[in-house]
Amino acid sequence: MQRPTESSFDSLGLIEPLLAAVREEGYERPTPIQARAIPHVLAGKDLLGLAQTGTGKTAAFALPILQRLHEGRRGAGKRPIRCLVLTPTRELASQIAEAFNTYGKHLGLRCAVIFGGVGHEPQRQVLRVGIDILIATPGRFLDLAGERLIDLSSLEVFVLDEADRMLDMGFIHDVKRIIALLPKQRQTLFFSATMPPEAKRLADVLLNSSAETVAVTPVSSTVERIEQSIYFVEKAQKRTLLEDILYDNADITRVLVFTRTKHGANRVAEHLVSAGENAAAIHGNKSQSARERAMSQFRDGSIRVLVATDIAARGIDIDEISHVINFDLPEVPETYVHRIGRTARAGADGVAISMCDVEEVDLLRDIERLIRKPVPLAEGHQPPSWASRRASPGSSPPPARSSPPPRLHGGRGGGHGPSRGEREPRGVHEPRREEHKPHARREDAAARPSEPRPPAPPRHLAPAPGAAVPADGANPNRRRRRRRRGGGGGGGQVAAD
């Protein structure tokens, strides 16, 4: 038998049924967050895990929790809820439930997931039967807890996942209500990609003084294997540029396109479909079945372009995304890192392409401040004159924007306000809400010392779109004649509501 090594799952103290499940999924070595977190969780310690998307953090808590519950199995009778995982979105809740079911398939533990946007009754029935592990979004959890269907008196482990996004979406008051229902004697696992002040205060309340901290891949550190580039383009020309990028690059096999709003996601997907591209959009206004259908088609390659808002994309866990395209730059610079981290996963190379219009130049400078380097111009791209607002070599970029400030009106009693339309419905009479558009704030420049920007290397730039083409060369940005894809113009599709 092969001796376990530091880079193997065998060395982490996991039982054979879990190791078998891991092997069946094709995993050979734990990720850094898994190697460092699993022993602490197995030992029953509270844990603060700082890890961003794509680091394998779900398995980092699912595997040891499954082992602890299996080894402390209760007797006959209705199963009490022994583990609660709280997560901000439906998609992420489904992904976590799938992970628990996959890794725990040899253990006989019962897991359930509850979230809004679907009927209450099937979820009520599951809770009445009894489960070991509950994965939930805050709104639906409180709905069913209010019906006295959720009893946490036997809870052993509480997991708060994506804590920073939970707060960004305005769930702080819901989370506090749920915390009040937890037994004092419990193990708490707190996972977050970033630690804004509000998240730190929440962690201080939840975790005991002996909690372990595990941090991997700081949010300001972009993945080295990702090739980043930027196009400066007028806002009205973004969709045409996106179409050209998709048409001109045969190596784009599966691409995730980010927009700032749900309406924008629909418009982009519809434009691509009209151009013959197989595309779909997902966001909070789509029905659950439409979102699941779009995700399934994206996974199996039926569509190669998925257009998504940031919140809807939180639950996407696909390793084979070749490209990420930022159709709109995010208003919070850390979100840029989350977005491009969707590519170059599982050891693969990746490409991140961004578009910047005249109103987004300040956002780009904030992003470059965070990642501590300029995003290179796309090859052969000539920036327009207004792009000179971008920080010049030797200048000091402005301080990066941080997380959104508290909302002054609306929301659920303060916090950052809910991401309107993205959180699950609390009932059929609740009015539909619009997409949350967080307002960025400026921090004190003294808090983040300025660094000179390195001089840009010389480039041979092609003329801007619409400019005259030099006599001695062709314009790489010249529009190609578009062709229809999919046969008869019917190859594209947009996920229906």
N, C-alpha and C positions, 0 to 999 in steps of 0.2 A: 504493500500500500504506500502511495506517495506521501511523504511527510508534508504536513502543512507548512506554508511559508507565510511571511508577513503580508504578502500580497494575495493571499487566498482566503476564501470564505471559511475554509476549514479551521483557520487560526483564530476565528472570532468567537468560538464557543457555541456555535449554533448546533442544534440537534439535527440528526440525520434526515427526518422528514422535510425540514426546511432546506437543507443542503440539496436534497434530491429535487425539490421544486425549483431551486435556483439553477441547478444544472439543466433541468428540462427546459428552462427559458433561455438557455445558451449563455448564461453569465459565468465567467471564469474567475474574475478578480473584482473585489469590491472597489468602489470609487473612494476617494479620500474621505468624504463625509460619512460613508458607510463604515470604513475601517476605523474611524475615530469615534463615531457615535454609538455603534452597536454594543461594544463592551460596557459603556456607561449605562445604557438603557437596560441591558441584561442585569446589571448590578442594582437596579432599582433607583438610580439617581435621577434627580431633576436635570434637565438639559436645556441649554440655550444653543440652538443651532443656527448659525449664520451661513446660509447657502442660497445661491440663486438658482433659477430654472436650469434644468439639465444636469444637475450634479448627482442625481440619484438619491435625493433626501427622502423620498417616499419609502423606499426599501430600507433606508437607515432607521426609520422608526417602525415600519410594519413588521419586519422580520423579528426583532427582539420582543415586540409586544405580543406577537403570535406565540412565541416560545414561552413567555411568562404566563400568559393565560392558559396555555396547554398544560404547563407544569403545575399550575394551581387550580386545576379543574374542579368544579363544584359537583355535588351529588345530583341525584335525579330531581325532577321538578322543572318548573318554568325557569328558563335561563335569565338571570338578571344582566343588565347592561354593565359590563366591566371595563369597557374602554369607549371613550367618546373622542372622535376626531372632528374638530370644527374647522370648516374651510369656507372661503368666501363665495365660490361660484359652483353652479351645478356641474359644469364640465369637470372641474377639478375634483369635486366630490365623487363623481362617477369613476374618474381615473384612480382615485385612492381606493375605492371599494373594489375595483377590478384587481388592484395590486394585492389587497388583503386576501381576496378569493383565490388568486393565482398562487401566491406563496403559501397559503394555508390549506391548500386542497387536500393534503394528506393528514390533516389534524382533526377535522370534524367540528371545528368552531363555526359558529353561525354569525354572519355579517350582514348588515343592512345599510342602505343609504337612503336618506330622505332630503328632498329639496323641493323648491317651489316650481311652478309652471306645469305641474302634473296633478292628477287627482289625489285627494287626501286618503280615500278609503283603502286602496291597496297598502299604503304605508301604515295606516291604523292597524290593519290585519297583521302585518309583520310584527309590529310592536306588541300586539296582544299575545302572539305566539311565544315571544321571547327570543332575545338575541344576545350574543356575547359582545359584539363590536358594532357601534353605531357611528356612521359618518354622516354629517349633517351640515347644512347651511343655516345661518342664524335665524332667519325669518321663519322657515318651516319648523325648525326645532321649537321655537317659542310657541308657535301655533299648537303643535301637538302636545307640548308640555302643559300648555294652558288647558288642554282637555284631559289632563291627568293620565296621559298614556306613556309618559316617560318618567321612570323612577331611577334616580342616580345614587341611591343610598348604598349600592354595592360597587360603585365605581372605583376602579383601581388606577387607571391611567387616563389622563386628559391630554390631548394633543391640540394645540392651536397652530394651525398651518397657515402659511402666507400671512403672517400677522400684519406686516406693513400694508399689504393690499387690503386686508380686512378693514384697517383704519382708514385708508384712502377712500374706501367705498362707503364710509359713514356708518359702519357697524359697531362703533365703539360702545354705544349705549346697549345694544343688543348683547354684545359680548359680556359687558358687565352684569347684565341681568342673568346670563347663563352662568357666569362665574359664581354668582350668589347661590346657585343651586347645587354647586359641587360640594362633596364632603371634604372636610379639612385634611383628612388623612388620604393622600393620593400621590401618585407620581405625575409630574407635569413636564411635558415636552413642548418647547416654544420654538417655532421655526419661522425665520424671517430672512428675506434677502437683504434688507437694509434695517438700520436701527435709528429712525428718527426719534426725537425726544418723546413723543407720545407712546411709541412702541416700547421704548426703554422703561417708561413709567409703568406700563402694563406688565412688562416682564418682571419688574421689581415686586409687583403685587403678587404675581402668580408663582414665581419660583422661590424655593427656599434658599437659605444663605449658603448652603453647600452645593448649589447647582454647578454642574460642569458647563464650560463653554467650548464649543467647537465651531471654528470659523474656517471656511474655505472660499476661495475665489472672491475676493472683495469686489463689490459692485463697480468700483472705479477701474477695475482691471478687465479689459476686454479680452476675449478669447484670441490667442495669438494666431490660431489657424484661420481666422476670418479675414478675408480680403475686403476691405471697406473702400467705398468710393462715393462721391457726391456729384450730383448734377444741379446746377443753378438754372431754374426754369420759371417762366411765368406761370402763375397758378392755373390759368385757363388752358395751358399747354401740357399739364401734367398727364392727363389721360392719354394723349397722343404719344408722349414720350414713353409712358409705360407700355403701350402697345408696341412701340418700336423696340424697346428692350426685350420684350418677350419674343418678338418675331426674329430679332437678329441674333439671339443666343440659343443655339440648339442644346447647350449644356444645362439649361434651366429645366430640370426634370420635375421638381416639386417646389413651388414657391409660395411663401406666405407674405401677403401684402397687407401692411398696416395702414389704417386710416384713423383719423381722430374721432369721427362720429359714425353713428349707425347709418344715417342718411348718406354720408359719403361712401360708406362701404357698399351700399346698394347701387349707387350711381357708378362706381368703378366697376363692379361686377357686371352690371348691365351693359356698360360700354364695351367691356371685353367680349361678352357674349355676342353682341352685335357685330364685332369684328371677327367672329368665328372662333374665339378662344373658349376652351372648356374651363369655366370659372364658376365659383359659388361664393356667397357671402354668409358669414355667421356673426350674429350679435344678439343682444338681449331681447330685441323685438321679434326674433324668429321663434317659431314654436319649437318645443323640445324635439319633436320628430324631425323637423326640417334641419335642425342643427346636427342631430345624430346622423341623418342621411348624408349631409354635406361632408361631415368628418369621415364617414365610411368611404365615400367616393374619393376623398383626398388621399386616404390611406392606400386604397387599392389602385390608384392611378387613373381612375375614370376622369378625374379633373386634375389639372396640374397647378391651377391657381386658386388659392383660398384667400379671400379678402376678409379681414377681421378687425374688430376694435381690440384695444389692449385687454379689456376685461374679458371679452369672449375668448380670447386666445390663451388665457391663463391655464385652461384645462387641456390644451393641446400638448400631447406627449408623443411626438413622432421623431424618430432619429434621422430619417432619410430626407429632411428638408435641405435642398441644395442651395436655395437662395432665400434671403429675406429682403423685401423692398419696403422702405419707408416712404409711402406715398405722401404722408404728412409727417413732419417731424413732431416728436412728442413735446409737450410743454414742461414735463419734468425730465431732466437729463438722465436720471437713473433708468428711466423707462427705455431709453435707447439701448442701454446695455442688456436689459431684459429681452428686448425684441431681437437683437442680432444674435443673442445666445441661443435662439431657436435653431440656428444652423451650426455646422461644425460640431455636431454632437456625436457621441459614440465613436470618437477617433477619426471622424471624417473631416474633410476640408469644407469650408463654406464661404459664401459670398454675401455681403450686405451692401445693398445699393440704396442710397437716399436721394430724395428730391427736396430742394430748398427753394421756396419762392421768396419774393422780396420781403414779405412779412415774417419770414422764419429765420432770417439771418441771425438775429439775436439768440434764437433757440439753438442754432448750430454752434455759435460761439460758447454757449453754456455747456453743450455736449462736449466740445473740444476741451473746455476747461476741466471737465470731470475726467475724461479719459487721458488727459495730459498729452495730447498730440493732435495735430490737425487731421481731419478726414481728407484723404487725397482726392483731387479732382478725377472724375472718370476719364479714362484714356481718350484723348482726342477731343475733349470737351472744352469749348471756349466760353468762359463765364461772361455774362453781361456786365455792363459798367456798374450796376447797383451792387454787385457782389463785392465791390471794394470795401463795403461796410464791414466785411469780415476782418477780424484782427490781422494787421499786417505783421511781418516778421519783426520781432523785437518789442512789440507792444504787449500790453498786459490785458488779457481777456477779462471780461467782467466776471464777477463771482457767479458760480453756478447756481441755478435755481434749485430750490429744495422742494420738499413736499408741499402740497397745497395748504393754504391757511384755512382756519376754521371758517365755515360759511356763516354769514351774518343773518341770513334768512333761510327759511325752509329746512329741509332735512328732518331729522328726528331728534330735535332738541339740542343741536350743536354738533361738535366734531367737524369733520371735513365734509359732511353731507353725503348722502347716498349717491352712488353713481346711478343716476336716474335711468330707469329702464333696464338696468343690468341685474339688479337684485331681484330675488324671486318674489312673486306676488304674495301678499299676505292674505288675500281673500278676493272674491270676485267683485266686491264693491270698491276696492282700492283703485283710484285713478291711475292710468298709465303715465309713467314718468319718462322724461326725455333723457338723452345721454348726458352724463356728467362731464363737464369740461372744466377741469381744475384750473384755478388761477395760480400762476407761479408767484413766488415772492422772492425778493432779493435779500441776501444775507449781508451782514457787515463784511466789507471787503477785507478788513483787517483779520477776519477769522480765517481767510484762505489766502495766503501770500501769493502774489502774482509771480508768474514765471514767464520768461521771454519765450516767444514762439520761435522755433527753429526756422531758418530761411527755407523757402520752398525750392526744390530742385528745378532746374530749367526744364520746361516742357515745350514740345512742338504742338501748339494748340490749333485746332481746326476752327474755322469761322463759326460764329454763333448761328443757330437756325435762322434762316431768312436773310443772312448777310451774303454779299457777293462772294463767289468762289474764286480764289486766286487762279490765275492762268496756268500756273505750274503745278497744280495739285488738285486732287479731288477733295470734296468735303465729306469727312467720315460721318457727319450728322445728317447727310442728305436722306430724305425720306425715301424708303423703298416702296415700290408698288405693293400694296397689301393684297394678300390672297385670303380667300375664305378657307377656314379649316373645318373639318368634320363632315364634309360632303353636303353640298346643297345649302350651306349656311345653317344647318341645324345641329351642329356639333356642340354648341355651347349650352350651358344651363345655369340658372341661378336657383339656389334652394328656395323653395316657396315657403311662405308663412303657413 
